[in-house]
Amino acid sequence: MSAKLDGGASGWVDPDDAPELDDSFFERAEIRQGDTVVRRGRPLLANPKLQVTLRLDRDVVEAFKAGGAGWQSRMNDALKAAANKR
């Protein structure tokens, strides 16, 4: 009669015991196209805006802010119009 060599320990893992792929798994997943990682979020602009530091008179900034949301875009449009007049 043959003797049992191992005390019942098994290295076999039931594939049904794998963790469920839920929403949190996919939120952390890395998306690839070939070897390139595809980044999430807003796509990069062809002509992105340039961040600058600019000192303006307080009354000028307050006048644009008084117009409500979008004051920076309105200020940008006014500067564009002034630049095109020259």
N, CA, C and O atoms as a GROMACS GRO file, in nm:
protein
  344
    1MET      N    1   0.084  -0.117   0.000
    1MET     CA    2   0.000   0.000   0.000
    1MET      C    3   0.089   0.124   0.000
    1MET      O    4   0.192   0.128   0.067
    2SER      N    5   0.047   0.226  -0.076
    2SER     CA    6   0.130   0.346  -0.085
    2SER      C    7   0.091   0.446   0.024
    2SER      O    8  -0.025   0.458   0.062
    3ALA      N    9   0.191   0.514   0.073
    3ALA     CA   10   0.168   0.614   0.179
    3ALA      C   11   0.140   0.750   0.116
    3ALA      O   12   0.192   0.783   0.010
    4LYS      N   13   0.057   0.828   0.183
    4LYS     CA   14   0.026   0.962   0.136
    4LYS      C   15   0.145   1.051   0.167
    4LYS      O   16   0.189   1.058   0.282
    5LEU      N   17   0.199   1.120   0.065
    5LEU     CA   18   0.320   1.198   0.083
    5LEU      C   19   0.293   1.335   0.144
    5LEU      O   20   0.373   1.382   0.225
    6ASP      N   21   0.185   1.400   0.107
    6ASP     CA   22   0.156   1.535   0.153
    6ASP      C   23   0.038   1.530   0.248
    6ASP      O   24  -0.049   1.443   0.235
    7GLY      N   25   0.034   1.618   0.341
    7GLY     CA   26  -0.072   1.620   0.440
    7GLY      C   27  -0.202   1.677   0.388
    7GLY      O   28  -0.280   1.731   0.467
    8GLY      N   29  -0.230   1.668   0.260
    8GLY     CA   30  -0.356   1.715   0.206
    8GLY      C   31  -0.348   1.854   0.144
    8GLY      O   32  -0.447   1.902   0.087
    9ALA      N   33  -0.233   1.919   0.154
    9ALA     CA   34  -0.220   2.052   0.095
    9ALA      C   35  -0.221   2.040  -0.057
    9ALA      O   36  -0.160   1.949  -0.113
   10SER      N   37  -0.290   2.130  -0.121
   10SER     CA   38  -0.300   2.125  -0.266
   10SER      C   39  -0.264   2.262  -0.323
   10SER      O   40  -0.304   2.364  -0.267
   11GLY      N   41  -0.190   2.266  -0.432
   11GLY     CA   42  -0.155   2.391  -0.496
   11GLY      C   43  -0.259   2.434  -0.599
   11GLY      O   44  -0.245   2.540  -0.661
   12TRP      N   45  -0.362   2.353  -0.618
   12TRP     CA   46  -0.464   2.382  -0.717
   12TRP      C   47  -0.554   2.494  -0.668
   12TRP      O   48  -0.596   2.495  -0.552
   13VAL      N   49  -0.584   2.590  -0.757
   13VAL     CA   50  -0.673   2.699  -0.724
   13VAL      C   51  -0.792   2.692  -0.819
   13VAL      O   52  -0.776   2.684  -0.941
   14ASP      N   53  -0.908   2.696  -0.763
   14ASP     CA   54  -1.029   2.691  -0.843
   14ASP      C   55  -1.044   2.823  -0.919
   14ASP      O   56  -1.047   2.929  -0.857
   15PRO      N   57  -1.053   2.818  -1.052
   15PRO     CA   58  -1.066   2.944  -1.128
   15PRO      C   59  -1.193   3.020  -1.093
   15PRO      O   60  -1.200   3.141  -1.119
   16ASP      N   61  -1.291   2.956  -1.037
   16ASP     CA   62  -1.413   3.026  -0.996
   16ASP      C   63  -1.390   3.110  -0.871
   16ASP      O   64  -1.477   3.189  -0.834
   17ASP      N   65  -1.275   3.094  -0.806
   17ASP     CA   66  -1.243   3.174  -0.688
   17ASP      C   67  -1.177   3.306  -0.725
   17ASP      O   68  -1.140   3.383  -0.636
   18ALA      N   69  -1.161   3.334  -0.853
   18ALA     CA   70  -1.099   3.459  -0.897
   18ALA      C   71  -1.189   3.576  -0.856
   18ALA      O   72  -1.311   3.562  -0.853
   19PRO      N   73  -1.128   3.692  -0.826
   19PRO     CA   74  -1.210   3.806  -0.785
   19PRO      C   75  -1.296   3.854  -0.902
   19PRO      O   76  -1.258   3.842  -1.018
   20GLU      N   77  -1.412   3.907  -0.868
   20GLU     CA   78  -1.502   3.958  -0.970
   20GLU      C   79  -1.447   4.089  -1.026
   20GLU      O   80  -1.395   4.171  -0.950
   21LEU      N   81  -1.458   4.108  -1.156
   21LEU     CA   82  -1.412   4.231  -1.219
   21LEU      C   83  -1.525   4.333  -1.213
   21LEU      O   84  -1.614   4.334  -1.298
   22ASP      N   85  -1.521   4.417  -1.110
   22ASP     CA   86  -1.627   4.514  -1.089
   22ASP      C   87  -1.586   4.651  -1.144
   22ASP      O   88  -1.480   4.663  -1.206
   23ASP      N   89  -1.667   4.752  -1.122
   23ASP     CA   90  -1.642   4.886  -1.175
   23ASP      C   91  -1.510   4.944  -1.125
   23ASP      O   92  -1.440   5.011  -1.200
   24SER      N   93  -1.475   4.919  -0.999
   24SER     CA   94  -1.351   4.976  -0.945
   24SER      C   95  -1.229   4.918  -1.018
   24SER      O   96  -1.129   4.988  -1.034
   25PHE      N   97  -1.236   4.793  -1.060
   25PHE     CA   98  -1.125   4.733  -1.135
   25PHE      C   99  -1.105   4.808  -1.267
   25PHE      O  100  -0.992   4.840  -1.303
   26PHE      N  101  -1.214   4.835  -1.337
   26PHE     CA  102  -1.204   4.901  -1.467
   26PHE      C  103  -1.168   5.049  -1.455
   26PHE      O  104  -1.108   5.105  -1.546
   27GLU      N  105  -1.204   5.113  -1.342
   27GLU     CA  106  -1.166   5.253  -1.320
   27GLU      C  107  -1.016   5.266  -1.304
   27GLU      O  108  -0.959   5.368  -1.342
   28ARG      N  109  -0.951   5.165  -1.248
   28ARG     CA  110  -0.806   5.168  -1.228
   28ARG      C  111  -0.730   5.106  -1.344
   28ARG      O  112  -0.606   5.107  -1.345
   29ALA      N  113  -0.800   5.051  -1.440
   29ALA     CA  114  -0.735   4.979  -1.550
   29ALA      C  115  -0.655   5.074  -1.639
   29ALA      O  116  -0.688   5.192  -1.652
   30GLU      N  117  -0.552   5.021  -1.698
   30GLU     CA  118  -0.467   5.097  -1.789
   30GLU      C  119  -0.506   5.059  -1.932
   30GLU      O  120  -0.504   4.942  -1.968
   31ILE      N  121  -0.541   5.158  -2.012
   31ILE     CA  122  -0.582   5.134  -2.150
   31ILE      C  123  -0.460   5.153  -2.239
   31ILE      O  124  -0.390   5.253  -2.228
   32ARG      N  125  -0.435   5.057  -2.327
   32ARG     CA  126  -0.318   5.063  -2.415
   32ARG      C  127  -0.358   5.044  -2.560
   32ARG      O  128  -0.452   4.971  -2.592
   33GLN      N  129  -0.285   5.112  -2.646
   33GLN     CA  130  -0.291   5.088  -2.790
   33GLN      C  131  -0.149   5.050  -2.829
   33GLN      O  132  -0.063   5.137  -2.842
   34GLY      N  133  -0.126   4.922  -2.848
   34GLY     CA  134   0.010   4.874  -2.870
   34GLY      C  135   0.091   4.892  -2.743
   34GLY      O  136   0.050   4.842  -2.638
   35ASP      N  137   0.204   4.961  -2.750
   35ASP     CA  138   0.287   4.986  -2.633
   35ASP      C  139   0.259   5.120  -2.568
   35ASP      O  140   0.322   5.154  -2.468
   36THR      N  141   0.165   5.198  -2.624
   36THR     CA  142   0.137   5.332  -2.575
   36THR      C  143   0.018   5.330  -2.480
   36THR      O  144  -0.086   5.272  -2.511
   37VAL      N  145   0.033   5.396  -2.364
   37VAL     CA  146  -0.076   5.408  -2.269
   37VAL      C  147  -0.166   5.523  -2.315
   37VAL      O  148  -0.118   5.633  -2.341
   38VAL      N  149  -0.296   5.497  -2.325
   38VAL     CA  150  -0.393   5.598  -2.365
   38VAL      C  151  -0.440   5.666  -2.238
   38VAL      O  152  -0.493   5.601  -2.148
   39ARG      N  153  -0.422   5.796  -2.230
   39ARG     CA  154  -0.461   5.872  -2.112
   39ARG      C  155  -0.609   5.907  -2.118
   39ARG      O  156  -0.664   5.932  -2.225
   40ARG      N  157  -0.671   5.908  -2.002
   40ARG     CA  158  -0.811   5.945  -1.992
   40ARG      C  159  -0.823   6.095  -1.980
   40ARG      O  160  -0.725   6.166  -1.960
   41GLY      N  161  -0.944   6.142  -1.992
   41GLY     CA  162  -0.971   6.284  -1.973
   41GLY      C  163  -0.983   6.356  -2.105
   41GLY      O  164  -0.993   6.296  -2.212
   42ARG      N  165  -0.981   6.486  -2.094
   42ARG     CA  166  -0.997   6.570  -2.211
   42ARG      C  167  -0.878   6.553  -2.304
   42ARG      O  168  -0.764   6.553  -2.258
   43PRO      N  169  -0.903   6.539  -2.434
   43PRO     CA  170  -0.790   6.525  -2.527
   43PRO      C  171  -0.708   6.654  -2.535
   43PRO      O  172  -0.760   6.763  -2.510
   44LEU      N  173  -0.581   6.640  -2.569
   44LEU     CA  174  -0.495   6.755  -2.580
   44LEU      C  175  -0.538   6.842  -2.697
   44LEU      O  176  -0.579   6.791  -2.802
   45LEU      N  177  -0.530   6.972  -2.679
   45LEU     CA  178  -0.567   7.066  -2.784
   45LEU      C  179  -0.453   7.080  -2.884
   45LEU      O  180  -0.336   7.066  -2.849
   46ALA      N  181  -0.488   7.107  -3.008
   46ALA     CA  182  -0.386   7.128  -3.112
   46ALA      C  183  -0.312   7.259  -3.086
   46ALA      O  184  -0.193   7.271  -3.115
   47ASN      N  185  -0.383   7.358  -3.031
   47ASN     CA  186  -0.323   7.488  -3.003
   47ASN      C  187  -0.358   7.528  -2.859
   47ASN      O  188  -0.448   7.610  -2.839
   48PRO      N  189  -0.290   7.471  -2.759
   48PRO     CA  190  -0.327   7.498  -2.620
   48PRO      C  191  -0.294   7.641  -2.579
   48PRO      O  192  -0.206   7.706  -2.636
   49LYS      N  193  -0.366   7.689  -2.480
   49LYS     CA  194  -0.342   7.824  -2.430
   49LYS      C  195  -0.213   7.826  -2.348
   49LYS      O  196  -0.171   7.724  -2.293
   50LEU      N  197  -0.152   7.941  -2.342
   50LEU     CA  198  -0.027   7.960  -2.271
   50LEU      C  199  -0.056   8.030  -2.140
   50LEU      O  200  -0.122   8.134  -2.138
   51GLN      N  201  -0.008   7.976  -2.030
   51GLN     CA  202  -0.028   8.039  -1.900
   51GLN      C  203   0.077   8.146  -1.880
   51GLN      O  204   0.197   8.121  -1.896
   52VAL      N  205   0.032   8.267  -1.844
   52VAL     CA  206   0.122   8.379  -1.820
   52VAL      C  207   0.084   8.448  -1.691
   52VAL      O  208  -0.026   8.430  -1.639
   53THR      N  209   0.176   8.527  -1.640
   53THR     CA  210   0.147   8.613  -1.526
   53THR      C  211   0.139   8.754  -1.579
   53THR      O  212   0.229   8.800  -1.648
   54LEU      N  213   0.030   8.823  -1.547
   54LEU     CA  214   0.005   8.954  -1.603
   54LEU      C  215  -0.053   9.043  -1.494
   54LEU      O  216  -0.143   9.002  -1.421
   55ARG      N  217  -0.001   9.164  -1.483
   55ARG     CA  218  -0.055   9.259  -1.385
   55ARG      C  219  -0.148   9.356  -1.456
   55ARG      O  220  -0.109   9.425  -1.550
   56LEU      N  221  -0.272   9.360  -1.408
   56LEU     CA  222  -0.373   9.448  -1.467
   56LEU      C  223  -0.429   9.537  -1.358
   56LEU      O  224  -0.422   9.506  -1.240
   57ASP      N  225  -0.485   9.649  -1.400
   57ASP     CA  226  -0.550   9.738  -1.303
   57ASP      C  227  -0.670   9.666  -1.241
   57ASP      O  228  -0.741   9.591  -1.308
   58ARG      N  229  -0.690   9.690  -1.112
   58ARG     CA  230  -0.797   9.625  -1.039
   58ARG      C  231  -0.933   9.652  -1.104
   58ARG      O  232  -1.014   9.560  -1.116
   59ASP      N  233  -0.958   9.776  -1.146
   59ASP     CA  234  -1.089   9.809  -1.203
   59ASP      C  235  -1.114   9.735  -1.335
   59ASP      O  236  -1.229   9.705  -1.367
   60VAL      N  237  -1.009   9.705  -1.410
   60VAL     CA  238  -1.025   9.630  -1.536
   60VAL      C  239  -1.069   9.487  -1.505
   60VAL      O  240  -1.163   9.436  -1.566
   61VAL      N  241  -1.000   9.423  -1.410
   61VAL     CA  242  -1.034   9.285  -1.373
   61VAL      C  243  -1.174   9.280  -1.313
   61VAL      O  244  -1.252   9.190  -1.346
   62GLU      N  245  -1.207   9.373  -1.226
   62GLU     CA  246  -1.339   9.374  -1.163
   62GLU      C  247  -1.450   9.396  -1.265
   62GLU      O  248  -1.559   9.340  -1.251
   63ALA      N  249  -1.423   9.475  -1.369
   63ALA     CA  250  -1.524   9.497  -1.474
   63ALA      C  251  -1.552   9.367  -1.549
   63ALA      O  252  -1.668   9.337  -1.579
   64PHE      N  253  -1.449   9.291  -1.579
   64PHE     CA  254  -1.472   9.162  -1.648
   64PHE      C  255  -1.539   9.062  -1.554
   64PHE      O  256  -1.629   8.989  -1.596
   65LYS      N  257  -1.497   9.058  -1.427
   65LYS     CA  258  -1.557   8.964  -1.330
   65LYS      C  259  -1.705   8.997  -1.306
   65LYS      O  260  -1.785   8.908  -1.279
   66ALA      N  261  -1.740   9.125  -1.315
   66ALA     CA  262  -1.878   9.166  -1.292
   66ALA      C  263  -1.972   9.106  -1.397
   66ALA      O  264  -2.092   9.094  -1.373
   67GLY      N  265  -1.918   9.068  -1.512
   67GLY     CA  266  -1.999   9.006  -1.617
   67GLY      C  267  -2.033   8.861  -1.587
   67GLY      O  268  -2.108   8.799  -1.663
   68GLY      N  269  -1.981   8.806  -1.479
   68GLY     CA  270  -2.014   8.669  -1.439
   68GLY      C  271  -1.915   8.567  -1.493
   68GLY      O  272  -1.804   8.600  -1.534
   69ALA      N  273  -1.959   8.442  -1.493
   69ALA     CA  274  -1.874   8.330  -1.536
   69ALA      C  275  -1.829   8.351  -1.680
   69ALA      O  276  -1.902   8.406  -1.762
   70GLY      N  277  -1.707   8.307  -1.708
   70GLY     CA  278  -1.652   8.322  -1.842
   70GLY      C  279  -1.574   8.451  -1.860
   70GLY      O  280  -1.541   8.488  -1.973
   71TRP      N  281  -1.545   8.521  -1.750
   71TRP     CA  282  -1.478   8.650  -1.759
   71TRP      C  283  -1.338   8.637  -1.820
   71TRP      O  284  -1.293   8.728  -1.889
   72GLN      N  285  -1.270   8.527  -1.794
   72GLN     CA  286  -1.135   8.511  -1.850
   72GLN      C  287  -1.142   8.493  -2.002
   72GLN      O  288  -1.057   8.546  -2.074
   73SER      N  289  -1.241   8.420  -2.050
   73SER     CA  290  -1.259   8.404  -2.194
   73SER      C  291  -1.295   8.536  -2.259
   73SER      O  292  -1.246   8.567  -2.368
   74ARG      N  293  -1.380   8.616  -2.193
   74ARG     CA  294  -1.415   8.747  -2.247
   74ARG      C  295  -1.293   8.838  -2.250
   74ARG      O  296  -1.274   8.914  -2.346
   75MET      N  297  -1.211   8.830  -2.147
   75MET     CA  298  -1.089   8.911  -2.145
   75MET      C  299  -0.995   8.866  -2.258
   75MET      O  300  -0.934   8.950  -2.324
   76ASN      N  301  -0.984   8.737  -2.280
   76ASN     CA  302  -0.901   8.685  -2.388
   76ASN      C  303  -0.952   8.736  -2.523
   76ASN      O  304  -0.873   8.775  -2.609
   77ASP      N  305  -1.086   8.735  -2.542
   77ASP     CA  306  -1.144   8.783  -2.668
   77ASP      C  307  -1.115   8.932  -2.687
   77ASP      O  308  -1.087   8.975  -2.799
   78ALA      N  309  -1.123   9.011  -2.580
   78ALA     CA  310  -1.096   9.155  -2.589
   78ALA      C  311  -0.948   9.178  -2.625
   78ALA      O  312  -0.918   9.267  -2.704
   79LEU      N  313  -0.858   9.099  -2.568
   79LEU     CA  314  -0.716   9.113  -2.601
   79LEU      C  315  -0.689   9.072  -2.745
   79LEU      O  316  -0.607   9.134  -2.813
   80LYS      N  317  -0.757   8.967  -2.792
   80LYS     CA  318  -0.743   8.926  -2.932
   80LYS      C  319  -0.787   9.037  -3.026
   80LYS      O  320  -0.718   9.068  -3.124
   81ALA      N  321  -0.903   9.097  -2.996
   81ALA     CA  322  -0.955   9.205  -3.079
   81ALA      C  323  -0.858   9.323  -3.081
   81ALA      O  324  -0.836   9.383  -3.186
   82ALA      N  325  -0.801   9.357  -2.966
   82ALA     CA  326  -0.706   9.467  -2.959
   82ALA      C  327  -0.578   9.433  -3.035
   82ALA      O  328  -0.519   9.522  -3.098
   83ALA      N  329  -0.534   9.309  -3.031
   83ALA     CA  330  -0.411   9.268  -3.101
   83ALA      C  331  -0.432   9.271  -3.253
   83ALA      O  332  -0.338   9.300  -3.327
   84ASN      N  333  -0.554   9.240  -3.299
   84ASN     CA  334  -0.582   9.237  -3.443
   84ASN      C  335  -0.599   9.377  -3.502
   84ASN      O  336  -0.590   9.394  -3.624
   85LYS      N  337  -0.625   9.477  -3.418
   85LYS     CA  338  -0.644   9.616  -3.466
   85LYS      C  339  -0.511   9.679  -3.502
   85LYS      O  340  -0.509   9.780  -3.572
   86ARG      N  341  -0.401   9.623  -3.457
   86ARG     CA  342  -0.270   9.684  -3.482
   86ARG      C  343  -0.212   9.640  -3.611
   86ARG      O  344  -0.103   9.682  -3.648
   0.00000   0.00000   0.00000
